[in-house]
């Protein structure tokens, strides 16, 4: 919920996070913190993501793999879905392809993510967030409304 709330705050001010990945999220006793908002990645981190050793682009939306489009609220929503799937499965990539980056990028572009670890209602929300077509993804407001419906008052 904390990442979605943070993204909602950014989007409400006309900003996007862009390239949100698991190591940008810090869970604290006071809540969730997003690190590095609006900061470019250091050059030495451009090729390898310290979490799992895979290229950081593999946690981005399909359109980012091929340079289609630019950072957007829809890309942030996809990243939220990826983070939920990644965390729910203990840090496993939600596209179960062979370990090499080329196979994983092909799976991101063509296959559905493996969300079986999530409860069905939550799976539908995360699956919608991870839609291949950015226009088919819910807004962050819709994600928050969906989460509120799952968690209750």
Secondary structure, DSSP 8 states (H G I E B T S, - for coil): -HHHHHHHHHHHTT----S--GGGEEEETTEEEE--TT----GGGSS--TTTS--GGGGS-HHHHTT-S-S-HHHHHHHHHHHHHHHHTTS--SS---SSHHHHHHHHHHS----TTS-HHHHHHHHHHT-SSGGGS--HHHHHHHHHHHH--
